[in-house]
């Protein structure tokens, strides 16, 4: 990676993003059941339980945990029942405590850079950003990729784009130190080392 610069993405000018510092924005990462954000409690409203049990709108869930459950959305809330317990005395309706309006506050920044195939990186005209040294940057600064900028990477035949995110603003401050630097991997014996110079 060379000629690393900050990328002012258009989305940063939308209400979903708030500038908190130069080159750093705050946004809310939506929670989802698929990401493991799952909290249930037993529904104790007897009248509601009776209505829900009579509903014919229950559907089988999909995915690891959810496939073992029937799911019903009623008046904006989700309810769950274990399939193996349906019709037994253990047929308990669980209420989803997850509020989709809630989310995690995360801090983001984006960079644009010229990839260096001679260091094992993608060709500049490739639509993707190579795994290395990107993976090592993520590990070094305790961050993760948030947006892969597919459209920008497909249309720009010279540069690559990526967005970094973290719940800790300090991690984002630290990764911004790579701006203007040369970042690449070198093999030293059996190990690969991340070089930032």
ABEGO torsion letter per residue (X at the ends): XBGBBBBBBAAAABAABBBABBGBBBBBBBBBAAAGBBBBBBBABAAAAAAAAABAABBBBBEAAAAABBBBBBGGBBBBBBAAABGBAABBBBBBABBAABBBBBBBBBBBBBBBAAAGBBBAABABBBAOAAAAAAAAAGBBBABAGAAAAAABAABBBBBBBBABAAAAAAAAAABGBBBBBBBBEABBBBBBX
